[in-house]
Amino acid sequence: LSSDADLAFTQLKLENNHLDLQTVPSFTVDQKLVLDNANEKLTWNDNTELILSGGVQLDTNGSLGWKKPDNLDIGDITLNGGSLTIGDTSAQTFDLNSDIVLQADSAIKFNSGSTLKYSGTALAVGKALTLEGSGQMQNTNSLNLSGANGKLNLSGISLANVKTSAGNSGLSIDNSSTVTDFSVSNLTPVSISSGKNLSGSITINAGGTIQLNATGTLAADSSLAGGTLKVNQSSTVSGEVSIAGNSSIDVTGGRTVIFSDGVINTQNYELTLNNSGTVSFPDNSSGIVLNNADGLLKLQGTGTVQEVQVTTASNAGKGIEVNASGTVSSLIMSVDTELNIASGKTLSGSAELAENKTLKLTGTGTLGSDLSLKGTLVAAVNLAVSGTINVADNSTISIPAQTTLNYSGGNLTIDAYTLTVSGDGT
């Protein structure tokens, strides 16, 4: 269609046709334009201003390509099974302050590294929304995963803000993508394809769970602010993990999660490990560190934690609490530490207590870890030690009156050091 004059219409129906605006100064449609099959196309050249006052609805197989930032003035965009394409052959920035409404599984495609700056109302993601190609969606208001069918499929995309307001179908990452700010308050599955990663920043709030269901890498920095990180497939978490509230990590049996940043500090919160799988760290890293006197590490699962360190003396009732028979491969206590092993439970692995420091055993369970003893071991209650004690410096075992320590760990090795047994217990 060519014209030297501006054209305006109340309604436009393409009826299975392609309308190509070649030399029209401006073209206006007042009512909503519905594109509902692959043959219906509306294209316009760089010098035509297209004004869709009533917006556009993209039904199944319907599509709209926005190729130049400054020649489209559009009302609301309703995604009802179709697709919106942003950009052309070079990176450009597009501004959209009208609303995007998602009514059915749909897609937004980005070409050549283009950016969509979306300042419309928060987009409720109650269906599957695919964001793919090469580009960014810089949304002022969060995309809101808001129902059981709500899902974001990300492929090579950078996305500014996402939040959850209900249980949802989560995120699927086919090609490495970024979510700059992801706030999780509900159960949210995340599937990252093998060899791919999800970058950015995640806050897992109270009641929220990130559930890793594939073997890709979670490269985003994660703040556990009262929520849960659940690992259903062996995977790598390469981003920094911080604890900002009483939180938990749960690794399914037979699976391993590697925290390649090397350290998780408990701060003054409770960190509960419900894992029957393995929590792993790179060699020579710090692992889980109790770096605050009010920090508490609860071992609730039968799995393995590779590395735990206690670097700040524990207040009463804090430290390490063992409520299931599990393993800490390396437990290093460089300060006074309280270890509470529940009745009938056993902590296995290896442990080391630094010089002139005290390990206070306050539970009636069994310390099955081999212990390198350089300080004082206090049996505060009747308990058992089945791991081998190796005296690695002048040390003390203190057993208060009316308390029994049952040692079955084999020969107690003293070498050239002095071991003092004090107290009126047995």
N, C-alpha and C positions, 0 to 999 in steps of 0.2 A: 504494500500500500504506500502510495506517494501522495503528498499534498504540500502546497506552500502555506496552508493555513493550519492553525491549531484545530484539533478535532476533539469533540467531547460527546460522550454517549452515556445514557442512563444505565444501560445494560449491555453486556457483551456475552454472546454464546458462540463458541467456536465450532460446535457441532462436528467434532472429529476432523477439524481443519487446522492448518498452520497459518497464523497471521504474522507476516513479517513487515514491520514498520521501517521502511527504508529512508525516506526523506520527509518525515513529518516533524514539525517543530515541537509539538506536544500532543499527547494522546491521553485523554481522560476517560475513565470509566467510574461512574458513581457507585454502582452496586457491586456486591462481591462477585469476583470472577472465580468460577469453578473450573478447574482443569482435572479431568477424570479419566484420561487414557493417554497412551503413548503418542497418539497421532495429534493430539491437541497441543499446539505450541504457540507461545507468544514470544517473538523476538523483536528487538529494536536496536537501531544502530547507536553509535556513540553520541550523535548530535540530536537524538530524540529524547525528550523528557516524557517518561511514562508515569502517569498519575493514576494509581488504583485506589481511589478514595475509600471504596468499600472493602478493600483488602482482597486477599486471594485465598482460596481453599484448594489444597492439593490432595486430591483423592488418590486411591490406589492407581499406580502407573502415571499419575499426573506429576509434572515437574515444571519448575521455573528456574531459569538461569539468570542470575544477576551478575553482569560482567563488568559494569563500570560504576564506581561509587556514587557519582553525582547526577545520575539520570533516571533515578527511580524514587518516586514519592508514594509510599504504600501504607495502607491501613494494616489491620491485623493480618497475620499469616497463620492460617489454620492448617496444621499438618494432619491429614486424615488418611494416611497410608502412602502419601507421595513423597517427593523429595525437593529440597531447595538447594541449589548450587550457588556457592559464593566464589567469585573471582574468575579469572580467565587465564592468560598466559604469563602474567607477572604478578608479584606480590602487591596487593592493594589493601586499603583499609576501608571498610564499609560501616556506616553508622546506622543503627536501627533503633528508634525509640518507640515504635508501636509494639504490640504484643505478639508473641508467638504462642499459639495454643496447640497442644498435642492431644489429638483425639483417637489416634490409632498408631500402630507401629510405623515409624517414618524415619527419614534420614535428612541430615544436612551435610552437604559435601563441600569441601574446601579445596580450591585449586591454587597451586603455585605459591603456597605460603601466605595466602590472604588471611586477613583478620576481620572478624565480625564483632564490632563493639555493640553489644546488646544492652540497652538501658530500659527496656520495657519491664512490665511486671514480672515477678518470679515465675518461671516456667515450671508448671507442675508436671513431673514425669511419672504419669500413672500407666504408661505403655512403654514399649521399647523405642528408644531414640538412638539412632546410630549417627555418630559424628565421625566422619572419615575423610581421608585425603591428606593434605598437607596444609596446616593453618592453625588459627587460634580463634576461640570464642571467648572474648573478654566480656563476660556478663556481670553487670553491676549487681543484680539481685541473683541469689543462689538458684541454680537448678535444684528442684525439690523432688527427691525420690519419695513418692507419696502413696505407694500401694503395692500389693503383692505382685502385680505385673509390671511395675515400674523398673526400668532397666536402662542403663547407659552402655552402649557398645562404642568403645573408643578405639580408633585406629589411626595412629600417627598425629594425634590432636593435642593441643594445649587448651585447657579449660580453666576458667578463673575460680568459680565458686560452685560448690555442690554441698547440699545438706540432705538429711533424711528426716522425715516426720512420721514414718510408719515402716513396718516391715516391708521389704522390697526384694527384687530379684538382682539388685546390685550392679556391679560393673564387670564388663568383659573387655579385656585388653588384647586385641589381635596384633597390634603393632605398638611399640613403645609410645607412651602418652604421658601427659602431665595434668594433674589437678592441683592448682596452686593452693587452694584452701578447701578441704573436704572435712565437714563436720558430721560425725556419725553418732546418732542417738538410738538406733534400732539395729536389728539383725540385718547385716548387709554382706552378701556373698561377693567376693572379688576373685575373678578368674583371670590370671595373667598367663598368656601363652608362653611356652618354653622358649627361653632365649630373649624374651621381651621384658620390659619393666614398666612400672608405674612410679613416676616421680611426683614431687610436690610436697604437700604437708597434710597430715591427717590428724584430727583430734577425735579420739574415741571417748565419748562421754558416758556417764552412768546410764546403764540400760542399753548401751550400744555395743555391737560386736562386729568386728571385721573378720570375716571367715575366708581364709585363703584356700581356694579349691583347685588350684593348678600350680604348676612347677616354676612359673616365672618369678621374677625378682620384684619384691616390694622395695623400691628405692626411695620412696617418700619418707621424710621424717615423720615419726609417729609419736603423738603424745597420748599416753594412756591416762585419761582424766576420769577414771572411775569405770571404764569399760573393759572389754575383753578382746584380746587377739587370739583367734582360734585358727589352728593350722591343721587342715585336713589332708594336705599333700606336702610331701617333702619340698621345701622351697628355701629361698634366701631372702632375708630382710637386711638390705644394705644401708638403709637410712638410719639416722640416729633414733633411738627409742628412749623417750623420757617418761618418767612416772610423775603424774600431777594429781593423783587421787588413788584411793584404794582400788586396785585393778588386778586383772588376772591374765595369764597366758596359758593356753590349753593346746597341747599337741597330741593328735590322735596316735594311738598305738601303732608302731611300725613306721612312723614318719619322723623326719628330722627337720628342724628349722635351724638354719645357721644365721646368727646375728653377726654379720661381718663387720659392723662398726666396732665390735669388741667389748662393749661395756653397756650395762643397764644399771643406773644408780637408783636405789629404792627411795632416796630422799627420806621424808618422815612419814611415809605411807606404807600400807600393806601391799605386798605383791604376792599373789597366790598363783602357784603353778599347779594346775590340775592335770598336767600332762601324763599320759602313759607312754608317750613317745620320747624323743630326745631333744633337749635344748642345747645347742652347740655354739661354740665361739671359735674364732681362729686361734691357732697356737700362740702362746705367750701373751694372750689378752687378759683383761681383768675379769670378764664375765659379769655375773650379777654381783653388785657391790652394795653392801649395807654401809652407807656413808653418812648415816644420821642416827643419833641415839634412839630415836623413836621409830626407826625403820624396822619392819617385820617381814621376813620371808616365810611364807607358809607353803610347805610341800604337801600337797593334797593328793598327788598322783603317784603311780608306781613306776614312772619313767625315770629318765636320767637327765641330770643337769651337769654339764661338763665342768663348769668353773663357778665357784662362789667365793667371794672375799668379804671379810668383815674388817673395815678400816676405821670405824668409830665405835667406841665402847657402847654396849647396849644398855638402855634403861631396863628396869624390872619389867618382865612380861613382854619384852621385845626381843630382837635377835632373830633366831631361827626356830620355827615350829614345824615338827614333822608329824603329820596325821595319816600318812600312808607309807608303806614300805617302799622306799625308792632309793635312788643312788645319786650322790654328788661325787663326781669323779675326782674333783680336787676342791677341798674346802680349806682355805687359808685364813687363819684368824690372827691378825697382827695386833689385836687389842682384846680387852676383856669382853667375853662373849657369853650369851646365854643360849643354850640349846635344849629345847623341850621336845623329847620324843615320846609320842603317845603310847600308852600301854598296848602291848601286843604288836607294836610296829618296830621296824628295824631300818636304820639309816646305814646304807652301805657306801663303799668308795674308799677314799683316802682323805685324811685331815692333817693339818699342821697347826700347832699352837706356838706362837712366838715366845721368845725369852721374856720372863718376868710378867707374863700375862696369864689370865685365869679363864678357863673354860668351865662354866657352871652347868652341869647336867640337871635339869629340873623336872624331867618327865620319867616315867617308870618303864619306858620302852628300852630297846637295845641299841647301843652304839656298835654297829657292825663295821664301821670304817677303821682301816688301819690308821693309827694315830702316831704322828711324830711329835713327841711331847718335849717342850722346852720350858714350860712354865708350870702352872698349877691346875690340876684336874680336880674339880669339886663334885662329889656325888651328893647332891642335895636331898635325894630321895632314894629308896630302894630301886636299883636298876641293874642292868647287865651290860657288860662290854664284851663283845665277841670278836672284835677286830684286834689285831696285834698292836700292842703299845711298844714303840721304840723310843727309848729315852735318848734324846739328842742334845741335851744340856742338863745342868743340874736342875732337878724338877721335884715336884711334890704331888702326891695324891692325897686329897683330904676327904675323910669319910666321917661325918659328924656322928655323934652318939645316936643309937637306935636306927642306924642306917646300914644297909648291906650293899656292897658292890660285888656282883658275881662276875668274875673275870674268867673267860674261857678262850682267850685269844692265843693260847700257846705260850711259848717261852717269852717272858718279858725281858727285852734286851736293854741292858744298862750301859755296857761298854765301860769307858773310863769316867763316867759321870756319877753323880750322887743322886739317888732317888730317896726322898723322904716320904714316909707314909705317916700322916698325922690324923688326929681325931680319935674318938672312942668307938667308932663304928667298926664294921667287919669287912 
